Amino acid sequence: MPTELEKLTLTVDEAAQLLGIGRGLASSMIREGRLPHLRFGKRIVVPRKALERFLEETRPRQEEVYE
C-alpha cells in the first residue's frame, strides 16, 4: 500500500507535461475528444488511469517503430 495519497486525476498542465506536449496541444486534444478528461464545472481534469489506458491503446506496434 502506498504511503502517500496518490492523485487520481491530473491537471491539464500535469497531463501535458507527462505526455511531453504543450498545454495548448493537450487542451486542443481535449476539445476534440481525443484525450480522456472529466469536467467539474469549469475545471477540467485528466484521470490518471484513463491517461495510462490512452497511452497503451495508442502505442505504436513494434513493427511500426522499425519501419
Buried (B, 14 or more C-beta within 10 A) or exposed (E): EEEEEEEEBBBBEBBBBBBEBEBEEBBEBBEEEEBBBEEEEEEBBBBBEBBEEBEEEEEEEEEEEEE
